[in-house]
Amino acid sequence: MDIKAELLKSMEREELEQEVKLKIASFDGLLTREVALRLIAKEKGLLKSEQFMIGEVPKDARDFTIRGKITRVWPVMGYSSGKQSQVVEVKDETGEKPLVFWNRDTRLVQRLRARDLITVKGAYEKSGELHFGFQGSLSVEGRAGVSELKDIPDNETVHIKGRVSRLEGYDKFVRNGRGSVAFSFLISDGTAERRAIIWNDSERGERLKEGDEILVEGAGVNKGDIDIGLCSRLKIRRGNPEKKNAPSG
């Protein structure tokens, strides 16, 4: 479809050019002219969004919908240009692909975690990756729950909530056959107590105090220990050191 030609069937050329300028300006000059034309056409109902399975998205497809489960949330990446991006891995029964969010859209990722079921509209494909579009939308259809410590199996990605019952500090641990210095502490939720090990950005452990209530998102489980890695989030709420177990609810 010649998008410009279709728009000119219902708009004067000068009117279209003005809308293109306003659309580009509304995105701080980050839009190309082609993308601005597509957004205007979409607003006027000239472009319809298709839905694809994740493993079947065509090369260079634009303005489509996907639905899948998050398997991993990567940290935000910053660039010398001032731009930033954040990648969320998503999968369905046909495959798994990275979904990239750019600049101000990275704030949408703050509420996402592994095992969430999401629907993304207005995505586009580029070089084998999925990208969240300038006027895309995201909805969480199924929220991953928090696991009880007594029930977490090995080799799973889990989210846990509890209280820091004891700080162990820095020590040397073996991971993947190699020794590494990491920060460990014990966490209790009233059902069990487990050792948690912060492998990446281990200085995060220095912020902890006994009695703190914490939420760990995207942790691994290895031989009963909680592995807090690069893609794990650690959220802290100051607590009472006399209170060892997480509150109910």
N, C-alpha and C positions, 0 to 999 in steps of 0.2 A: 504493500500500500504506500502510495505517495502521500505522506501525512500532511505536508504543506498544501498540496493540491486539494486534499479533502477539506482542510480547514478553510481554504479560500472560497469554497462553495457557499459558506455561510457567514464569512467575514470579509471586510475590506482589507486590502493588503496593509494599509497604514495601521489599521486596528490590530491586525495580527502582529506586526512588527513591534507595536507598543506593548502588547501582552507578553511577547518573548522577552523584551528588555526587563519588564517588571518581574517576570518569573525568574530570570537569571539573577536579578538584584536581590530577590527574596531569599536566595540561597547563597548570599554573600559572594556572588560571582563564580561559584564552584560548578555551575551547570554548563554543559556545552549547549550550543544552539539546538542540536538534534534532540537532546534530552528534554530541553524546555518545550520543544514542539510536541514531543510525545506526551508530556505531562498535561499540556493544554488540551490535546486531543482526548486524553483519558478523561479529563474533567468534563468534556463536552459529550462523552459517551461514544466516541468514535473508536476507541480501542477496548476490547474485551479481554479480561485476564483469563489465561488458561491455567489448568491445574495439572501438575506432573508428579509422578512418583520420583523420589530423589535420584534413583539410579538411572532414570530415563529422561532427564532434562536435556534437551537438544543444545548443541554448541551455539553460543551467542544468543540464546533465547532471552526475551525481554518480557517484563510485566507478567509474570506468572505466579502461581500459588503453589506452595509445598506444605506438607504436613508431616511431622516426624518427631522423634524423641531425641532429646539432647543427650549426647554421651560424654561430652567434655566442654568445659568453659575455660578458654585460655585467658591469661592476663592481657591488659591493654598494652599495645605497642605504640611508642612515640617515634616520630621521624624528625629529621633535621629541618624539614619544610614546615614543621608546626602541626602537621596532620597527625591523626592517631587512628588506630584501628583495633578491633577486637574480634577474635574468631570463636565461633561456637560450632562444635561438631554435631551434625544432625544425621539421623539414619531412619530408614524404614525398611520394609522387607526386601526392597530392591537394591539397597546400597547405602553408603555413608559418604558425606561430603562436608567440607568446611563451609560455613555460612559467615560471611565477613560483614561487620558493621563498621561504618566510617564516621569519624568526627563526633558530632553531637548525638548521633544515633547509638554510640557506645553506651550511653546512659541507660538504654533499654535493657542492656545485658546485666545490669546490676541486680535485677530481680529474678534472673534466670539461674537454674542450677541443673546439674546432671539428672537425667531421668524425667525432667519436665517434658510434657507433650505440648508442642507448639504448632501454630499455623501462621505462616508468613505469606502475606500478599504483596505484590509489587516487587518481586525479586528479579534479578537478572543473572545470567551466566557469563563468566569471563575466565578463560584459561583453565577450565576444569573446576573452578570454584563458584559457589553461589554467593551473591551479594545482595544485601538489603538495599532496596531502591530509595531514591530521594523522597518519594511520597509513599513508601511502603507502610504496612501496618503489621503488628505482631500481637497475637493473642495466645495466652496460656490456657490450654484446654484441660490439662491434667497436671496438678502440682505434685512433685515428688515429696514424699513424706519423710519425717525424721525417724530413724531406726533406734530401737532400744539396744543398749550395749550387749545385753545377754543374747540377742538374736542375730548379730551381724556375722555373716559367713565370710570366709577368706576369699580374696580375689574379686571382691565386689566394690563398687563405688557407693559410698553411703554418706548420709547427712546425720550428724549426731548432735545432741544437746545435753549438756551436763554441767557439773561444777568441777573446777580444778581442786582436787583433793590433796595433791602433793606436787611440788616442783622438784625435779631431779637435776635440771640444768644440762650443761653440755657434757657429752661423752662421745666415745667412739663406737660406732655401730657398723655392722656389715650389711651392705645392700647390693644385691646383684653380684655377689662375690667380691666386692671391693669395700675396704674400710672407709668410713666417712664420719666426720664430726657433725653431730646434730644435737638439737635441744629436745629433751624429753620431759614429760610430766604425766601424772596420773589423772584420769577423768572418771567421774562417777555420775550415774544418772538415777540411782536408786534401785536399778535392776542388776547392775554389775559395775566393776571397776576395771578399766583397761589402761594400758600404757599408750600414750600418744607421742609420736616422734615427728618433729618438724624438720624435714629434710632440706627444703628450699627456703631461702630467706629466713634462716633459723633465728635471726635476731628478733623475729616476731615473738619468740618465747620470752624475751626479756620484759615484755609488757605485761606478762601474766603475773597474777598473785593468787595465793591460795584463797579459795572461796569465790573466785570470779565465776560468773555464769558465762558459758561460751557456747557458740553455735559454730560447728565445723561443717562446711559444705564441700562436697566433692573429695572426700578422703578415701584412701584405699585401706584395705584390711589385709594384713600379712601376718600369718601365724598368731592371730589374736590381737596384734598391735594395730593401732590406728596410724596410718601413714599420711602425714600432711605434706603434700608436695607442691609443685609449681602451680597446679591448677586448683589447689584447695584454698578456700576462703576461711579465715579465722576471725570471727566477730566476738567481741568481748563486752560484757557488762559487769561493772564492778559489783562484787558481792560481799557477803559476810564470811570471814574466814572460819567462823564457828560452825557455819552451815555447810555440810559436805555434799549433800545430795541436791540434784536439780529439783526445782519445784514442779508439782504436778501440773498438767496442762501444757 
